[in-house]
Amino acid sequence: MARPPRRRMAWAALLAALALAAPGCWEDPISIGRLDVIWGRGGFSEGRLQKPRAMAIDRNDQIYVVDMTARIQVFDTEGEFLRAWQTPASEAGKPTGLSIDRDGRLLVADTHYYRLLIYSPEGKLVQTIGGSGGQEPGEFGLVTDAVQDSRGNYYIGEYGDFDRIQKFTRDGEFLLQWGGHGSEPGQFARPQSLEIDEHDRIWVVDACNHRIQVFDTEGNLLKMWGTQGGEPGELYFPYDLVLAPDGVVYICEFGNHRVQKFTREGRSLGCWGTHGRGPGELHNPWALVRDSQGRIHVLDTYNHRIQRVKM
């Protein structure tokens, strides 16, 4: 299949000028970040994106993206298409979460099929956890994301009637669960994204509660922060986060159409982006990743593209 032409803006000086002229968050004195590259456009052919909903990056800076065609496409950090494959089924719905485990395998939250799919980087399906809908241990509601701790255990988030986190061994044996639907500490309203830090603490983006919760590996709540709103320091439907090695947390806000930078204690350090379709503008972003050079790649979902930012 012939590769479609790419529409990529790589002229940093032009992008910076456009960004400075854009309305909204750009004019805020705590706005941060410089737009570096935009790549991707809507479509169904190889290398194009159709409402992409999740993204992950591996140790080789290869970016994995899943969209509403239920295909997983792999790109380099410049947006060059590398390879692709399809998930086994998609009639009931499409995956909404991607992450990389400690062995470099891709974890796919196959949301509407109540399971986690684990792939080799080349696209070979090597393991499945779950597959049955329900509230019993080892069964799932709508799966959102998964992470792996230093001992190889998996933590899998789900929403719907249950809104919980389940913990499994590397081989898929159920260990424990915590959470429940609600707004009290330790409860969730769509735990959309998970991340794990260097101390095996599980960070949960509690999307519809507009907050972040952090737990130990036994499900004990360690800290919680975030309030609903559109001002700096507030959150509105956060969907994804990245933990940077310098103690910074980057959060992608679906509802505020921006990326916000925080300390790990929840103090805002600035924001980037505003609502729209131009350079430096976002339309309901779902995800973000950080590459080895510290650049943030934002999944600009309803603009069918990815924007790379230096923050």
Disulfide bonds with the S-S distance in Angstrom:
Cys25-Cys271 2.31
